[in-house]
């Protein structure tokens, strides 16, 4: 298994990661007005140091970026957003030190599923020798589903800060300045995580009955509540649009992958609705403290007799796929040196947290899955849970569909795994391949799941032709006889 490190899931336009010129941040959120009219809120932020500034004819210099968003259903263009986003005016054309410039556009749309095709171009860019101008492109999907016969919500929005608004700037919302959180990544310097969620249709469904929001942070791998002392609750009253606005304290939140979760509960604490959004936190100063496990009593438990150090190490190592980032420090830094009794306490505490009533049963059920991945993906050289496919299987469960392509006219051996619904996302896919033709140990090449490895160039890396494999300007290999890659990706 390759080191499963903290991955930053970028919402940058895909081409921007390769381009030397224009860089831009793109975000879109689905909301609904008080009369249940759905709309998409688009946010565009252009890197001020990456655009070209030219004279404006009045003694000043400015940059401009052409923005186009095609909102498509199947092959039909439903609506198009197309305009020029201009920077502020400056006394010179030097890029260095120029601030980013941004805009927000709200576009109403009928309910439905849409593919969003983004295009951005520096209107002042100098063409290359062939007369071409770099254009950033990005494709995404959004579902506008606002039912009239039940509760519904917007998606949770995360922000980099929250302060009372004084001048009504671009990022003013709900009476606060709420700058977007870039790529849902929370840096070490950010101590709080503001969030907002809009709830619709409450008077029709709940009448005048009050309800409440329970808000917490969940570890992405283990689905345990992180920092239980920081669970937030809010009492709410039905109205056309109910706002859930608050902020989490993330000062001591360890580095790792998380979900911000909002549960809507009635007066009997029955769940009405749940929404969550993925984010990542960087906090390298917060370390695993083994003293936290010293009070764990293993006498009379199923772990007490597990004193064979070699077997115990193997039992602890196989927990890696379902462990939090902080727990993974135990394997990365402590496993070889920690005393056996402390390893036992860590192992027992791991399962006690996940199943307080029957930790042994939880371990035995997981052990069955470990044995299964050993049978499917293990070899004499590597344990099954140490492979990429084994890790994904243990962490997310059996995929709903698997397409295996062990031989193909041009590509390396590969597999596409599809999950219909996973971690709050629909139609999640993983691509594994065998880059060195070693047999059964496939590497993870690309995934659409937030927090996992994402490589826009994955199709090119599957082809055997080394001359085209690293063509960063072209992410789709030339078609060839027998090629089914695009079909497999689309339907699996």
N, C-alpha and C positions, 0 to 999 in steps of 0.2 A: 504493500500500500504506500503510495506517495504521501509525503507529509501533507496533512490536511490543515493548511494554515488559514489565517483570516484573509478572506477574499473580499475586495471592494467591488461591489456590483455597480458599475458605472451606468448612468442614464445619459451619458454623452452620446451625441450622434455617432453612429458606428464608425464612419469614416474618419471622424475627428481624432481617433486614437492613433491613426497612421499619418495624418496630414501634418505638414510643417507649418501651414498657414492658419486659417481660421479655426477657432475652437469655440464650441457652444454647448450650453447645458439646456436640455429639453425636458419638460415635465408636463404631464397632463393628468387632470383629476376630474372625475365625474361627480356632478352635483345636481341638485334639483331645486327649483324655485318654490315659493310658498304655494303656488297653484299646481304643483307637481309637473312643471315643465323641465325636463332634463336638459342639461347643458354640460359642455366640457370646458374646463378652465385650463388654458394653455399658458405655460410660463416659458419664456425664452430669455436666456442670459448669455450674452456674447462676451468673450474674453476681450477686454479693451486693448490688451497688448498684442492681439492676434489679427486685428482688422487694419486695413490701410486707410490712412487719412489723406484727404485731398482738399484743395481750396474750394470754398463754397461760393466764391464770387463776391463775397462781402468782407474780405480780409481775414477770414477765419478758416479753420480746417475742421472737417467732420468725416466720420466713417458711416457707411450704410451697409446693411445686410438684407438681401432679399429673402423673405420667408414664404414658403408655400407648404400648406398641409392639405392633402387630398383625403377626404373622408369617404371611404369606399364600402359598399356592401356588394359582395361578389365582384362583378366587373362594372358595377354602376357607381358613378361619382355622385354622391348624395349632396355634398357641400364642399366648398373649397375656401380656405383662408389664404389670402395672397396679398402681401404688402411689403413695404420697405421699413425696416427698423433702423432709425438713425441715432447716432451718438450725440452727446453734447458737443458744443463748439469749443475749439481750442485755438491758441495762438500759434501752434506749430504742428507739424505732421509727424513728430517723433512718436513711435508706439510706446516706448518704455515709460511706465508710470501712468499710462492711461487707465482710468477706471473701467470696470465692466459696465455695459449698458444693457438694459433689460426691458421687458414688456410682458403684460398679461392680457390675454384675449379670451373672452367668454363666447362660446359658439353654441346656440341652442340646436338640438337635434331630436328627431323622434326616437322613441325607445327602439333598441336593436343592437346587434353586434356590428362593429365597424373595424376595418383595418385602416390605420392612419399611416400615410406615406408623407414623411417630412423631407423637405429639401431646403437647404440654406446655402446662400452664395454671397460672397463679398462683392458688392457692385463695383468696387474700385480696384479689384484684383487685376494684376497684370497677366495677360494670357501667356501661356507657354509657347514654345516654338511652333507647335501645331495649331495655335489659336484657341486652345482649350483653357477654360477657367475652372478651378477646383470647385466642386459642389459637394457639400456634406449631405448624406442621405441616411435615413433611418426609418424602419418600419416597426410599428407596434400595433397592439390590438386593444380595444376597449369595449366593454359591455355596458350599455345603458339599459338597466332593467329596474323600472320604478313601478312596482305593482300598486294598484289602487285598493286591493282587498286585504292587504296585510302590511305590517311594519316593514320599512326599508331604511337603508342608511347610505350615505356617501361612504367612500373608503376613508380610512384614517389618514390624515395628513400629519406629517412630522415637520418640525421647524427647528432652525438653528438657535433661535432666541425668541423671547416674548416680552415686549415692553409696551406700556401704555402709549397709544399714538397721540402725538401732539400736532403734527402738521399734515396728516393724511397722505403719506407717501405711497409709492407704488405697491408696497407689500402690506399696506394697511388692510386688516380684515378683522371683523368682530370688535373693532375699537382698539386693536393692538397692532403693533408692528411685528409681522410674522414672516421673516425671511425664510425661504425654503431651505430644507436640509439637503445639501448636495449629496446625491447618490445614496441617500439613507445611511450615511456614514457619520457616526458621532465621534469626533476627535477627542483626545485626552483633555484638551483645554475646555471642552464644553461640559459643564457640571449639571445642567438640567436639560430635559428633553420635552419641549412643549408639543402638544398634540391636539388635534381637533377632529370631531366627528359630528356630522349632521344627521338627525333622525327625522324621518318623514312619516306622515299619516297617523300620528299618535292619537289625535282627537277621535278619528273615525274608529280606530281599533280599541283604544283604551278608555274612551269617554273622558270623564274627569278624574279617573283613578291615577294617583301618582305612581311613579316607578323610579328606578334608580340605575345608575351606571357603576359597575365595578371595573376598575382599571388597574392593570398590572403588567409586569414584564415577565415574559416566559422564555426560558432557554430553548433555543431552536432544536438542539439535538435531543435533549431529555424531556422536553415539554414540562419541566418542573417550573414552578413560580420562582423567579429570581428575586432575592431580597423581599421576602414576604412581609416584612415590617413596613414596606413602602407601598402596599396596596392602597389605592385611592377609591373612595366611594363618593358619589354625588347623588343627591335627591333631585328628581326631575318632575316637572309638571307638563302634561300634554299641551301642545300648541302646534301651529302649522309646521314650523321648523324648530326642532329642539336642538340646542347646541351643547355638545359635551366638549368643554375646553379646559385643559389643565396641563400640568407638567410633572414629569417624573424626576426624582432626584437620582442622577446616575453618577454621582461623584465617586462612589466606591463600587460601581458595577465593574466586574472584571472584563477584560477583553474577551470578545466572543460574538457569536451570532445569536440574535434574539428576535422575539416578536413583541410588539406593543399590542396589548389585547384590551378590548372593551367589551364587557358583557352587559347587556341590558336585562334587568330582572324586574319581575313584578313584586307586589308587596309580600308575597309568600316565598320570595327568592327563587321562583321558577324562571328558567332561562327563556327570554323572549327572542333574543337575537345576539349574535356574537360576530365581531369583526376583529381582524388582526392584520398587522403589517410588519414586514421583515425590516430589521435594521442591524447594523454592526457597530460595536463599540470598541474603541481602542483605549486601553487603560493599563499599560505595561507595568505601572507602579503597584498595581494590586496583584499580589502573588498568593498562591495556594499556601495555606497555613496548616501543617500537619497536626498542630496542637488542637485544632478543631475536632480531631477524631479521638483524642486521648480519653474522652469520657465515654466512648462507645463500649458497651459491655457485650462481649461475645461469648461469655460463659453460657453453656447450654444451647447455643445456636448451632445451625448447620455449618458454620464456618469454623467452629472451635477445633474440629478434628482435621481440618484441611491444613496440615502442617508441612506437607511435602513442598519445599520451596519452589522446585521446578514446575510442579503442577499449579501451584498458587500463582506464580508469575504468569503462566499461560492463561489462567482464568481471569486475571486482572487485565492482561493485554487485550483479550478479546472484547473487553468493554469499550475500547476506544471509539468504535463507530457511534455509540449512543451516549457518549460522555459530553459534558459541557467543555468549553474551551479551558476553563479553569481546572477542571478535573483532569484534562489531558496533560497538564503540567506534571501530574504525578507520574505518568508513563514516560514523558519526555525527559524529566530531570531527576526523579527520585527512585524509580523502580529497581535499579540495580543495587542501590545502597541502603534502602530503607530496611529496618529490621522486620523479620517475618511477622511478629505480633502486630506491628503497626500496619503492615500490608493487609493482615486479616481484618483489622478494624476498618480500614479504608474500604475493603471489599464488602463487608457487611453493611457499613453505613451507606454505601452506594445503593444497595438493594432495599435497605430500610426506608430510604427517602422516596423510592419509587413505589414501594408497596408496604406501608407500615403494618398492615394486618398479616401479611404472609410473604416476607421477603424471599424465603426459600423457593416458594412456588414461582415467583417472578424470575429468579435466577434459572430455575430448571426449564421454564418455558423459553427463555432466551437461549439457553444452552442447546436446545433442540434446533433453533435457527442457526446457531454457530456450527453445529454438526452438519447441517444442510449445506451451508456455504462451503464447508470443507469438502464435502462430497462433490459439489458442483465446480468449485473454482480452485481448490487446493492442489498442491503438487508436492513432490519431494523437496523442492527448493523453497516453497513459500506456503505458509498457512493460508487457508481460504479467507479468513477475516482480515488478512493483511493485503489482500488484493483490492483493486478499486471496485470491481463488481461486488465482491463480498462486503465491502464497507457500505456501499449504496444499498444493497439488499438488507443488511442488518439495520441500517439507519432508517430506511423508508419503507421497508417491507417488499413483498413480491410485486413486481410490476404487473399492470393489467395486460400489457401486450409486449411481446419480445419478437423482434425480427432479426434473425441471425443470417449473416452473409459471410460464410467462411471462404468463399471463392468468388471472384468477380474478374472480368476481363482486364480492368485497369486499377481497381482500388485494392488497398490492403484489406485483410479480413476485419470485419466490424460487426457490431450489434447496435440496434436502436431499441432502447427500453422506453415504454410509454406508461405514464400514470395519468389516469383520467382526471383525478383531483388529488393534489398533494400540497400540504402546507399553505392552504389558502389560494393556490393557483390551480388553474385548469390546464389540461393538455400539456403536462410536463414531460420532457424528453431528456434522455441521457444517451450520448453516443460513446461507445467504447471501441477501441481498435487495437490491433497487434502491430506496432510499428516496426518490430524487428523479427517478426515471424517466429516467435519462440514457442508458440503452442497455445496454452490456455490462460496465460497471464495478460489479459487485455488492460490497456490504460484508458482512463477517462479522458476523452478528447474535448467534449463540449456538453453543456447542459443548459436548459432554459430555466432551471430553478434558481431563484435568488440565493446568493451565497455560495453557489457551486461554480466550478470552472466554466467560463464562457469564452468561446473563441469564434469570432465571426468568420475566420478563415478555415474552419474545420473541414469543409468539403474539399478544399484544395490540399489539405494535409492528408486526406484519405487516398488521393491519387498517387500512383507509383512514380509518375513522371517527375523527377526531381527538379527539372527545369521550370515547371509551372507551380510546384508545391508552395513556394514562398512568394508568389505574386500578390503583394498586399493590395494592389489596386483592383484585383479581380478575385472575388470570393466564390465564384461559381466556375468549376472546371468545364472545359469543352465537352459537349455531348458526344457520346460514342455508342456503338452498337452494344446492346445488352445492359446499358446503364439504367438502373432502377433506383439510384440513390435518392433522387428528389421524390419519387413516388413513395418510397419507404418512409422518408421523413414526413411526408404529408399525411399518410394514412396510418402511421404507427406512432 
